[in-house]
Amino acid sequence: MDLFNQQIESSGKKQLPPLAERMRPRHLDEFVGQQHLIGPGKVLRQAIEQDKLVSMIFWGPPGVGKTTLARIIARETQSEFFSISAVTAGVKDVRQIIEKGEFNREQLGKRTILFIDEIHRFNKAQQDALLHSIEDGTLLLIGATTENPSFEVISPLLSRTRVYTLNPFTKEEIAAIIDRAVEKDEILKEMKIVLTDQAKQILIHHAAGDARIALNAIDLAWQLTVAGENGAREITQELLEEVLQKRTLIYDKKGDYHYDLISAFIKSIRGSDPDAAVYWMARMLDGGEDPKFIARRMIILASEDIGNAHPQALVVATSAFTAVNYVGMPEAQIILSQAATYLASVPKSNAAYLAIHQAMK
């Protein structure tokens, strides 16, 4: 026992795992989302239930259940599970697991699953080291990556695996995950944690499809709460904004906010107000709007609202779209700002718009 462990024991306090770890689903029926893969009758669920698995790679953004699903697969199929990160592990670690896999297969008749997080970080030699063991069934590989496997995983390894795409959680799925945590987690129940409706909406928006972000925010927020007269501890919008260190601006990329903000943006440029145009554009970008959507709308505006009063506007808007496509975020916001302020500052004419509509009529 080292000094660090002695200090923990003498303090009398047990370090709790994070809420995201405590709420990690253990069975398929508890898993939220990814119904295109594990819904009733879907390909991956059938493979798990029939125990007809092949090596696979989970491709998707952070916090969508890649690690959790791998653990569930191992548990449902009664396989021995090893988990490593490609950031810190090397060929030596892989070979040790291969030796264990050979023993399991030959002596115990048991499957060995090797889960490699961030598998795209393995170089070619490290990926090559996996090939034979996957081929002869010593290991069943489950890789997880946020990068396109077609570019980051070597072809021989891709040919031995099946790639499954995991999607960001929807707002409804994030809401269900939040509700489950508040209602089911023993610590949150014991502390009588209550999440206000506004705080919940802020949390759903801020998570942007990443369940880990939502659960980590709750985990920190509840520790800053104060018990009320009835003993309940309320997580409010203000508390969440303090925890997140950010005032969250509600924005729905497919709902009313989406159309209201793009309308305000267009009207600001049409009204020759560059400051307002940049403000509304910043609101959209902060909410996760696709920068190419904004750039496309500026191309339309350059012809519809500026037209031949300043023909160069269409050239600038089109160039901005191309540049945004080349560069990507976050630098693309500089290009968008330049184009928006330019379009807002030049003369306006809707003559071309009126002409074609009258001619069509």
Secondary structure by P-SEA (a helix, b strand, c coil): ccaaaaaaaaacbbbbccccccccccccccccccccccccccaaaaaaaaccccbbbbbccccccaaaaaaaaaaaaccbbbbbbcccccaaaaaaaaaaaaaaaccccbbbbbbbcccccccaaaaaaaaaaaaacccbbbbbbcccccccccaaaaaabbbbbbccccaaaaaaaaaaaacccaaaaaacccccaaaaaaaaaaacccaaaaaaaaaaaaaaccccccccccccaaaaaaaaccbbbbbbcccaaaaaaaaaaaaaaaaccaaaaaaaaaaaaaacccaaaaaaaaaaaaaacccccccaaaaaaaaaaaaaaaccccaaaaaaaaaaaaaacbbbbaaaaaaaaaaac
